[in-house]
Each structure stands twice: as C-alpha cells, then as structure tokens.
C-alpha cells in the first residue's frame, strides 16, 4: 500500500512480490494418464495378516499397516481404509477415537460392551456393529475378546479433513440375525447359480448404496464344501477376514482371465485360516475354492459404499458357482 500522501499517514509499506506459479507443473497427457502403470503411484498390494498377530500378548490395537508399500505418511491397509486386530483381556478396555466417518467391528471371540456417549452397546462373538464419525468409545471385555476393526481414516487423511458430522447412529447387527439371513439366502432354489452366496449388511440411512455405512460395505458369505465361487472383480479394495474355514479352502487372485475356461491366469494363491485377514486389490479377478468337507465363511469389508455413491464400483462377473469335480 502506498500511503505517504494520505492524511495522518506515517508509514510506507512496499508491495510483496509473490511468485504464484512456483508450484505449477505440466505433463504430456499420455505420460501422466496412467500413474500406476508408470510407477509414480504405488499399486495396492495383495497381502496376508495371520491370526497369530493378535493371539496372546497384552490388550492392544494392532494396525494392519501397509503405509510403506502404499507410500503414504499415515497408517493404511488400502488407500481409503485401515484394518486392525484388537485384543482385550477380561476386565480391561481399549479406547478408540479415530478421525474417521465410519467404524466397523466384527467380534471374533469373547464378549463385552462398548460405552458411547453414556450408552452401552453389548456385544459377543459373531456380532457386528458400526459407530459414526467423531465417536469416542470405550470397549470393555467381560471375557477375553478379539475384534476385527475397520475405519476410513486414510481417506480423511488424504483429503485433509476432520470427521465432524455423524451420518448414522451406532448400530448392532446380532450374530443370530446375520446368520439366519445367510441361511435363508443359502437355501434359495437358485443359490447354487449365484456368483456369491452372501448377505450385505445395510444401515437404514443408506438405502441408495445399500451398504453398512456411506463409505463401507460389509458382506458375510459362505462357500459350500466342494464348490467354486467363480471369478469376479470390482474397483473397491476388499479387506477380507476369514471367519471360519478348513484346510483346502483358498482364494486365487490374478489380473487376467482365460476367455475360454473363465479361469484366472497365473494366479496368486491365498490359503484360508480362521482369523486371518488378506487384501484383495482393486480390479483384480478373484475366485474362492472350498476343497474341504465343511462350509467356509468369509467377511469382506470394502470401500464400496463410497465407490457405489461415485458410480465407479463396476463389479464384473464371469460365470456362476461350480461344483468341484
């Protein structure tokens, strides 16, 4: 401002010379249109997290952290989600207060309650529950407990925002009801022709996406003995948790499909073990095989609520289930 000739002016201040273009850069389109293919951004890796990570040891929260492989400065299992194992000994507690819009819990074993805003949500093995953004929760075990816990904090960290407005009420999905719904689906006359035999957990606040929160999708599914659930793929990352399985149950993952046999070419094999988690990357074909004699159960948690809202989920299927010869 130049003010030497103004009444009562006593100071002349120079005009700052800002360089507003110092961070501007330019790239030729064909070289920048595929940052994953060119290596400038890292792909989501297929990784496994054994149940031994939370078996034994003190009460604690264990992040399933792939930050180094994703090249991010905050804990993350995928670009949008962070999964954890939680161990709580009887009579002890953990406190959660993440910067997240959505928290999903699956009770692997044990029983206890969650204290939230003066209210008590009781839970036990097999239950699911979700908590909204901004929650401070005390999780107390009444008997030794373990939980699988997924939040969308990495998405908020990337956006540089804070969760401030709850989008839904805390909600419990009791084990008996979830399994009853799954049995009903599995007994349907056409169940054997479906690519997946499963139920989606849905919160009433999200009738359009039909997902458990506005960002998270949670599916509880089964694979009958001696069957194959043929390949499909989608743009959401799946953080899969093996609820129960016997030796001989596994997933094959791969980038391409044989158009004649509808089988995955040069697949990665992930063997299922109870209490194990693994990552299914976006866009990767995956098929489930149960060569054991008992039914296997799987829980994929995905960022598919967000993907569905963005109209980008793009689920693609090959053929339906097959019996193992």
Secondary structure, 3 states (H helix, E strand, C coil): CCCCCCCCCCCCCCCCCCCCCCCCCCCCHHHHCCHHHHCCCCCCCCCEECHHHCCCCCCEEEECCCHHHHCCCCCCCCCCCEEEEEEECCCCEEEECCCCCEEEEEEEEEEEEEEECCEEEEEECCCEEEEECCCCEEEEEEEEEEEEEEECHHHHHHHCCCCCCCCCCCEEECHHHHHHHHHHHHCCCCHHHCCCEEEECCCCCCCCCCCCCCCCEEEEEEECCCEEEEEEECCCCEEEEEEECCCCEEEEEECCECCCCCCECCCEEEECCCCCEEEECCCCEEEEEECCCCCEEEEEEECHHHHHHCCCCCCEECCCCEECC
